[in-house]
Every structure is written in structure tokens, then in C-alpha cells.
Amino acid sequence: MADLITVEDPDDPRLHDYTGLTDVELRRRREPAEGLFIAEGEKVIRRARDAGYAMRSMLLTPKWADVMRDVIDDTTAPVYVVSPGLAEQVTGYHVHRGALASMRRRPLPAAADVLRTARRVAVLESVNDHTNIGAVFRSAAALGMDAVLLSPDCADPLYRRSVKVSMGAVFAVPHARLDPWLDGLAAVRAAGFRLLALTPGERATPLDEAAPHRMDRVALMLGAEGTGLSARALDAADTQVRIPMAHGVDSLNVAAAAAVAFYAVTTGRPES
């Protein structure tokens, strides 16, 4: 059981994990290097803990110290209690949910290990917006995708914003980096997956005609907002597929497109 530690100085070194949470570039460098990520909000903290991530510390306002009592009783990590104003000074924003936890990262698995037991995977190229990454993971979890593979330049799924948008779904779906990128795609194919590249191109096969739910192993490739998949990634695919559009709409946000495509890939798939 952890003791509650009241902290009144925003420069207290014990709060180091939580400083400057709005500085994206700083946090992108610091968090992987220091082996941590930040879980925000009661549900996300609980999901991180239930997924087996070890806790480094918690930062709570007094109200949330009561709400999180069972979590506090179940950890030996230090629990810092601060006023809402001091939490804002430390983090750089109004922590309206009043509960943050610094969690220990785990080593990423190799892509080959993730693919070994998967049948439906998402492959993301250059998706560097944390909100989109979080939304894609939430859809992947909800719609039964087995894993997410990321190009080296994709945003960090464990960055605070990604975790928050996913509502902790990043903890439920295994992920790995494909590095080097194009060789990694070849390795996915070698593992028995058919590579389907999602594109709004008119020459692409409509997703329902491609019938991915009937395929044994499918890797659905999605590109960044606006630019989509690179020409080299499209060329590496087995088939280019598209979501048919109406009313002159030419494309969807990558997170929305992912949700539609995940449903098409997973609905009615054969049993293992």
C-alpha cells in the first residue's frame, strides 16, 4: 500500500515525470529514453495497470485520491497529492480529470513475433498525428484487429494524447515497428499475409469486391492524413482497395477510413 505524499512545490524533483506534458517534442524525446509513458484519467490508469504495466508514480488532486483509493492500495509506487493549481503548473495544462500516472514502458516485440499468431493486422505508414493514432487503435481493438504495425516515422502509441484518445485501447492491441520499412512489408507478405493498400484512387478495387473477410491472413495498409500511402508502399501492396464514396466526397479521415476498413476485414471472417 502506497502512502499519500502531499507536494506543494511545482519544482519538486519528485514530479519530474509530469513536467511539461504539453511540450510535444520534449515528451517525444524524453518518454522513450526514460522508459515511461503517462496515463491520464481513471479508466486509462486502470486499463494500463490491468494490462500489466508497472507504475512508477501517481499524481492526483485530493478528489481523485479518494476515487483511486483501490488503485493506491494496490501499489507500492509513490502517490503525490497536489492542488489543481499546482498540477496545472507542473503539467502545463488544466488536468480536469485530476489523475495522472507515470507507467513503465515494456520493450516492443519484434514484428515477426506479433505476426506469428495474428490474422488481421493494420499497417500504418507515416501516421504522425497522435489523435489519429489513438483513434486507429481504439477502432482496431473494438473491431477485432489482431495487431498494429507501424512505420518508423509513425507517432508513438504510448504518447499521452494517443493513449487518452484510444481510451486505453493501445494496451489491448499488440503493436510493433516495421524497420526497415519496405523490407518490413516484404516480411509481412512472407509471413503469409495479403497486403491490401487503402487508397481513394479510382482504379483501386472496391473494398467489398476485394472481400478481405474471406482471406486467411490480411494486412490492411493505411497512410498519413492528406498524403496517404507513399507510391513505394502502394507498389509493394498485393492489391489496392478503396472505400466507395458518395456525394462527391473523395476521402475520409484516416481514423474514420480505418474503422470502415477494419469492419470490412473482420466481419464474417472464418473461425480459427
C-alpha positions as a Markdown table, in Angstrom:
| # | Residue | x | y | z |
|---|---|---|---|---|
| 1 | Met | 0.0 | 0.0 | 0.0 |
| 2 | Ala | 1.4 | 3.4 | -1.0 |
| 3 | Asp | 1.4 | 6.4 | 1.3 |
| 4 | Leu | -0.1 | 9.7 | 0.1 |
| 5 | Ile | 2.6 | 12.3 | -0.2 |
| 6 | Thr | 1.5 | 15.9 | -0.3 |
| 7 | Val | 3.6 | 18.1 | -2.6 |
| 8 | Glu | 3.3 | 21.9 | -2.6 |
| 9 | Asp | 6.3 | 22.9 | -4.7 |
| 10 | Pro | 5.9 | 22.7 | -8.5 |
| 11 | Asp | 9.7 | 22.4 | -8.9 |
| 12 | Asp | 9.9 | 19.3 | -6.6 |
| 13 | Pro | 12.1 | 16.9 | -8.4 |
| 14 | Arg | 9.8 | 14.0 | -7.5 |
| 15 | Leu | 7.3 | 15.4 | -10.0 |
| 16 | His | 9.9 | 15.2 | -12.9 |
| 17 | Asp | 7.9 | 12.6 | -14.8 |
| 18 | Tyr | 5.0 | 15.1 | -15.1 |
| 19 | Thr | 6.7 | 18.3 | -16.1 |
| 20 | Gly | 5.9 | 20.0 | -19.4 |
| 21 | Leu | 3.3 | 17.5 | -20.7 |
| 22 | Thr | 2.2 | 19.9 | -23.4 |
| 23 | Asp | 5.7 | 20.2 | -24.9 |
| 24 | Val | 5.2 | 17.5 | -27.6 |
| 25 | Glu | 8.8 | 17.5 | -28.9 |
| 26 | Leu | 10.3 | 17.3 | -25.4 |
| 27 | Arg | 8.0 | 14.5 | -24.3 |
| 28 | Arg | 8.6 | 12.6 | -27.6 |
| 29 | Arg | 12.3 | 12.5 | -26.8 |
| 30 | Arg | 12.1 | 12.1 | -23.0 |
| 31 | Glu | 9.5 | 9.4 | -22.6 |
| 32 | Pro | 11.0 | 6.6 | -24.7 |
| 33 | Ala | 14.5 | 7.5 | -23.5 |
| 34 | Glu | 13.4 | 7.4 | -19.8 |
| 35 | Gly | 11.3 | 4.3 | -20.3 |
| 36 | Leu | 8.0 | 5.8 | -19.3 |
| 37 | Phe | 4.6 | 6.9 | -20.5 |
| 38 | Ile | 1.8 | 8.9 | -19.0 |
| 39 | Ala | -1.7 | 7.5 | -18.4 |
| 40 | Glu | -4.4 | 10.2 | -17.9 |
| 41 | Gly | -7.8 | 9.6 | -16.3 |
| 42 | Glu | -9.2 | 7.0 | -14.0 |
| 43 | Lys | -10.2 | 4.5 | -16.8 |
| 44 | Val | -6.9 | 4.7 | -18.7 |
| 45 | Ile | -4.8 | 4.3 | -15.5 |
| 46 | Arg | -6.8 | 1.2 | -14.6 |
| 47 | Arg | -6.5 | -0.2 | -18.1 |
| 48 | Ala | -2.8 | 0.3 | -18.1 |
| 49 | Arg | -2.5 | -1.4 | -14.7 |
| 50 | Asp | -4.7 | -4.3 | -15.8 |
| 51 | Ala | -2.6 | -4.7 | -19.0 |
| 52 | Gly | 0.4 | -5.4 | -16.8 |
| 53 | Tyr | 2.3 | -2.1 | -17.0 |
| 54 | Ala | 4.2 | -1.3 | -13.8 |
| 55 | Met | 3.5 | 2.0 | -12.1 |
| 56 | Arg | 6.3 | 4.5 | -11.4 |
| 57 | Ser | 4.2 | 7.0 | -9.5 |
| 58 | Met | 0.8 | 8.7 | -9.5 |
| 59 | Leu | -0.1 | 12.4 | -9.4 |
| 60 | Leu | -3.6 | 13.1 | -8.0 |
| 61 | Thr | -5.7 | 16.0 | -6.8 |
| 62 | Pro | -7.4 | 15.4 | -3.5 |
| 63 | Lys | -10.8 | 14.5 | -5.0 |
| 64 | Trp | -9.2 | 11.8 | -7.2 |
| 65 | Ala | -7.2 | 10.4 | -4.3 |
| 66 | Asp | -10.5 | 9.2 | -2.9 |
| 67 | Val | -11.7 | 7.8 | -6.3 |
| 68 | Met | -8.5 | 5.9 | -6.9 |
| 69 | Arg | -8.2 | 4.5 | -3.4 |
| 70 | Asp | -8.3 | 0.9 | -4.5 |
| 71 | Val | -5.5 | 1.5 | -7.1 |
| 72 | Ile | -3.5 | 3.3 | -4.4 |
| 73 | Asp | -4.0 | 0.4 | -2.0 |
| 74 | Asp | -2.7 | -2.0 | -4.7 |
| 75 | Thr | 0.6 | -0.2 | -5.5 |
| 76 | Thr | 3.9 | 0.5 | -3.8 |
| 77 | Ala | 4.7 | 3.3 | -6.1 |
| 78 | Pro | 4.7 | 6.8 | -4.6 |
| 79 | Val | 1.4 | 8.7 | -4.9 |
| 80 | Tyr | 1.8 | 12.5 | -5.0 |
| 81 | Val | -1.3 | 14.6 | -4.0 |
| 82 | Val | -1.3 | 18.2 | -5.3 |
| 83 | Ser | -3.8 | 21.0 | -5.6 |
| 84 | Pro | -5.4 | 21.5 | -9.1 |
| 85 | Gly | -3.4 | 24.7 | -9.5 |
| 86 | Leu | -0.1 | 23.1 | -8.8 |
| 87 | Ala | -1.0 | 20.2 | -11.2 |
| 88 | Glu | -1.5 | 22.8 | -13.9 |
| 89 | Gln | 1.8 | 24.5 | -13.1 |
| 90 | Val | 3.7 | 21.2 | -13.3 |
| 91 | Thr | 2.0 | 19.8 | -16.4 |
| 92 | Gly | 1.3 | 22.9 | -18.4 |
| 93 | Tyr | -2.4 | 22.5 | -18.7 |
| 94 | His | -5.6 | 22.1 | -16.6 |
| 95 | Val | -5.8 | 18.5 | -15.6 |
| 96 | His | -9.5 | 18.3 | -15.5 |
| 97 | Arg | -9.6 | 14.6 | -14.7 |
| 98 | Gly | -7.3 | 15.1 | -11.8 |
| 99 | Ala | -5.5 | 11.8 | -12.1 |
| 100 | Leu | -2.2 | 11.0 | -13.9 |
| 101 | Ala | 0.1 | 8.0 | -13.6 |
| 102 | Ser | 3.6 | 7.5 | -14.8 |
| 103 | Met | 3.9 | 3.9 | -16.1 |
| 104 | Arg | 6.9 | 1.9 | -17.1 |
| 105 | Arg | 7.2 | 1.0 | -20.8 |
| 106 | Arg | 7.9 | -2.5 | -21.9 |
| 107 | Pro | 10.2 | -3.5 | -24.7 |
| 108 | Leu | 8.4 | -3.6 | -28.1 |
| 109 | Pro | 8.0 | -7.1 | -29.5 |
| 110 | Ala | 9.6 | -7.9 | -32.9 |
| 111 | Ala | 7.1 | -7.7 | -35.8 |
| 112 | Ala | 7.7 | -11.3 | -36.5 |
| 113 | Asp | 6.6 | -12.3 | -33.0 |
| 114 | Val | 3.4 | -10.2 | -33.4 |
| 115 | Leu | 2.6 | -11.7 | -36.8 |
| 116 | Arg | 3.1 | -15.3 | -35.7 |
| 117 | Thr | -0.4 | -15.5 | -34.1 |
| 118 | Ala | -2.2 | -12.8 | -36.0 |
| 119 | Arg | -4.6 | -13.0 | -38.9 |
| 120 | Arg | -5.9 | -9.4 | -39.3 |
| 121 | Val | -3.4 | -6.6 | -38.9 |
| 122 | Ala | -3.3 | -2.9 | -39.6 |
| 123 | Val | -0.1 | -1.4 | -41.1 |
| 124 | Leu | 0.4 | 2.3 | -40.7 |
| 125 | Glu | 2.8 | 4.4 | -42.8 |
| 126 | Ser | 3.8 | 7.9 | -41.6 |
| 127 | Val | 0.7 | 8.5 | -39.4 |
| 128 | Asn | 2.3 | 11.1 | -37.2 |
| 129 | Asp | -0.8 | 12.7 | -35.6 |
| 130 | His | -1.2 | 11.4 | -32.1 |
| 131 | Thr | -5.0 | 11.8 | -32.1 |
| 132 | Asn | -5.3 | 9.7 | -35.3 |
| 133 | Ile | -3.0 | 7.0 | -33.8 |
| 134 | Gly | -5.2 | 6.8 | -30.7 |
| 135 | Ala | -8.4 | 6.7 | -32.8 |
| 136 | Val | -7.0 | 3.9 | -35.0 |
| 137 | Phe | -6.0 | 1.8 | -32.0 |
| 138 | Arg | -9.5 | 2.3 | -30.5 |
| 139 | Ser | -11.1 | 1.1 | -33.7 |
| 140 | Ala | -8.6 | -1.8 | -34.0 |
| 141 | Ala | -9.5 | -3.0 | -30.6 |
| 142 | Ala | -13.3 | -2.6 | -30.9 |
| 143 | Leu | -13.4 | -4.3 | -34.3 |
| 144 | Gly | -11.2 | -7.2 | -33.6 |
| 145 | Met | -7.9 | -6.5 | -35.3 |
| 146 | Asp | -5.1 | -8.6 | -34.0 |
| 147 | Ala | -2.2 | -6.2 | -34.2 |
| 148 | Val | -1.0 | -2.8 | -35.5 |
| 149 | Leu | 2.4 | -2.5 | -37.3 |
| 150 | Leu | 3.9 | 1.0 | -37.5 |
| 151 | Ser | 6.5 | 2.5 | -39.9 |
| 152 | Pro | 9.5 | 4.0 | -38.2 |
| 153 | Asp | 8.1 | 7.6 | -38.5 |
| 154 | Cys | 4.6 | 6.9 | -37.1 |
| 155 | Ala | 3.7 | 8.7 | -33.9 |
| 156 | Asp | 4.2 | 7.0 | -30.5 |
| 157 | Pro | 1.0 | 5.0 | -29.5 |
| 158 | Leu | 2.0 | 5.5 | -25.8 |
| 159 | Tyr | 2.2 | 9.2 | -26.0 |
| 160 | Arg | -0.3 | 10.7 | -23.6 |
| 161 | Arg | -2.7 | 12.1 | -26.3 |
| 162 | Ser | -2.7 | 8.8 | -28.2 |
| 163 | Val | -3.4 | 6.8 | -25.0 |
| 164 | Lys | -6.2 | 9.2 | -24.0 |
| 165 | Val | -7.9 | 9.2 | -27.4 |
| 166 | Ser | -7.8 | 5.4 | -27.5 |
| 167 | Met | -9.3 | 5.2 | -24.0 |
| 168 | Gly | -6.5 | 2.7 | -23.2 |
| 169 | Ala | -7.1 | 0.5 | -26.3 |
| 170 | Val | -3.4 | 0.9 | -27.1 |
| 171 | Phe | -2.9 | -1.6 | -24.2 |
| 172 | Ala | -5.2 | -4.1 | -25.7 |
| 173 | Val | -3.8 | -4.4 | -29.3 |
| 174 | Pro | -0.2 | -5.6 | -29.7 |
| 175 | His | 2.0 | -3.3 | -31.8 |
| 176 | Ala | 5.5 | -3.3 | -33.3 |
| 177 | Arg | 7.6 | -1.2 | -35.6 |
| 178 | Leu | 8.4 | -2.3 | -39.2 |
| 179 | Asp | 12.0 | -1.2 | -39.5 |
| 180 | Pro | 13.3 | -1.0 | -42.2 |
| 181 | Trp | 10.0 | 0.0 | -43.7 |
| 182 | Leu | 9.8 | -1.5 | -47.2 |
| 183 | Asp | 11.7 | -4.6 | -46.2 |
| 184 | Gly | 9.3 | -4.9 | -43.3 |
| 185 | Leu | 6.4 | -5.0 | -45.7 |
| 186 | Ala | 8.1 | -7.9 | -47.6 |
| 187 | Ala | 8.4 | -9.7 | -44.3 |
| 188 | Val | 4.7 | -9.3 | -43.7 |
| 189 | Arg | 4.0 | -10.9 | -47.0 |
| 190 | Ala | 6.5 | -13.7 | -46.3 |
| 191 | Ala | 4.6 | -14.4 | -43.1 |
| 192 | Gly | 1.5 | -15.3 | -45.3 |
| 193 | Phe | -0.4 | -12.0 | -45.3 |
| 194 | Arg | -2.0 | -10.4 | -48.3 |
| 195 | Leu | -1.2 | -6.7 | -48.4 |
| 196 | Leu | -4.2 | -4.5 | -49.1 |
| 197 | Ala | -3.4 | -0.8 | -49.6 |
| 198 | Leu | -6.2 | 1.6 | -48.8 |
| 199 | Thr | -6.3 | 4.5 | -51.3 |
| 200 | Pro | -9.0 | 6.7 | -52.8 |
| 201 | Gly | -7.7 | 6.0 | -56.3 |
| 202 | Glu | -10.4 | 5.3 | -58.8 |
| 203 | Arg | -8.6 | 2.3 | -60.2 |
| 204 | Ala | -8.5 | 0.6 | -56.8 |
| 205 | Thr | -10.8 | -2.3 | -56.2 |
| 206 | Pro | -13.9 | -1.5 | -54.0 |
| 207 | Leu | -13.3 | -3.0 | -50.6 |
| 208 | Asp | -16.5 | -5.1 | -50.7 |
| 209 | Glu | -15.4 | -6.6 | -54.0 |
| 210 | Ala | -12.0 | -7.5 | -52.7 |
| 211 | Ala | -13.8 | -9.4 | -49.9 |
| 212 | Pro | -10.9 | -9.3 | -47.4 |
| 213 | His | -13.0 | -11.1 | -44.7 |
| 214 | Arg | -12.7 | -14.2 | -46.8 |
| 215 | Met | -8.9 | -14.1 | -46.9 |
| 216 | Asp | -6.9 | -16.2 | -44.5 |
| 217 | Arg | -4.4 | -13.5 | -43.4 |
| 218 | Val | -4.8 | -9.8 | -44.3 |
| 219 | Ala | -2.6 | -6.8 | -43.7 |
| 220 | Leu | -4.5 | -3.6 | -44.3 |
| 221 | Met | -2.2 | -0.7 | -45.1 |
| 222 | Leu | -3.2 | 3.0 | -44.3 |
| 223 | Gly | -1.2 | 6.2 | -44.9 |
| 224 | Ala | -1.0 | 9.6 | -43.3 |
| 225 | Glu | -3.7 | 12.2 | -43.3 |
| 226 | Gly | -3.8 | 14.0 | -46.6 |
| 227 | Thr | -0.8 | 12.4 | -48.3 |
| 228 | Gly | -2.0 | 8.8 | -48.0 |
| 229 | Leu | 0.3 | 5.9 | -48.7 |
| 230 | Ser | 3.6 | 6.6 | -50.5 |
| 231 | Ala | 4.0 | 5.4 | -54.1 |
| 232 | Arg | 6.5 | 2.8 | -52.9 |
| 233 | Ala | 4.1 | 1.5 | -50.3 |
| 234 | Leu | 1.3 | 1.3 | -52.9 |
| 235 | Asp | 3.6 | -0.6 | -55.3 |
| 236 | Ala | 4.5 | -3.0 | -52.5 |
| 237 | Ala | 0.9 | -4.0 | -52.0 |
| 238 | Asp | -0.8 | -7.1 | -53.5 |
| 239 | Thr | -4.0 | -5.2 | -54.1 |
| 240 | Gln | -5.1 | -1.5 | -53.9 |
| 241 | Val | -8.5 | -1.1 | -52.4 |
| 242 | Arg | -10.9 | 1.8 | -51.8 |
| 243 | Ile | -14.0 | 2.6 | -49.8 |
| 244 | Pro | -16.7 | 3.7 | -52.3 |
| 245 | Met | -17.8 | 7.3 | -51.7 |
| 246 | Ala | -21.0 | 9.3 | -52.4 |
| 247 | His | -21.9 | 13.0 | -52.7 |
| 248 | Gly | -18.6 | 13.9 | -54.3 |
| 249 | Val | -16.6 | 13.1 | -51.1 |
| 250 | Asp | -13.1 | 11.9 | -52.2 |
| 251 | Ser | -11.7 | 10.5 | -49.0 |
| 252 | Leu | -12.2 | 10.1 | -45.2 |
| 253 | Asn | -10.1 | 11.0 | -42.3 |
| 254 | Val | -7.6 | 8.2 | -41.8 |
| 255 | Ala | -9.1 | 7.2 | -38.5 |
| 256 | Ala | -12.6 | 7.0 | -40.0 |
| 257 | Ala | -11.3 | 5.1 | -43.0 |
| 258 | Ala | -9.6 | 2.7 | -40.7 |
| 259 | Ala | -12.8 | 1.9 | -38.8 |
| 260 | Val | -14.7 | 1.2 | -42.0 |
| 261 | Ala | -11.9 | -0.9 | -43.4 |
| 262 | Phe | -11.4 | -2.8 | -40.1 |
| 263 | Tyr | -15.1 | -3.7 | -40.1 |
| 264 | Ala | -14.9 | -5.0 | -43.7 |
| 265 | Val | -11.8 | -7.0 | -42.9 |
| 266 | Thr | -13.1 | -8.6 | -39.7 |
| 267 | Thr | -16.8 | -9.2 | -40.3 |
| 268 | Gly | -17.7 | -12.7 | -41.2 |
| 269 | Arg | -14.1 | -13.9 | -41.1 |
| 270 | Pro | -13.6 | -17.7 | -40.9 |
| 271 | Glu | -13.1 | -19.2 | -37.5 |
| 272 | Ser | -9.6 | -20.1 | -36.3 |
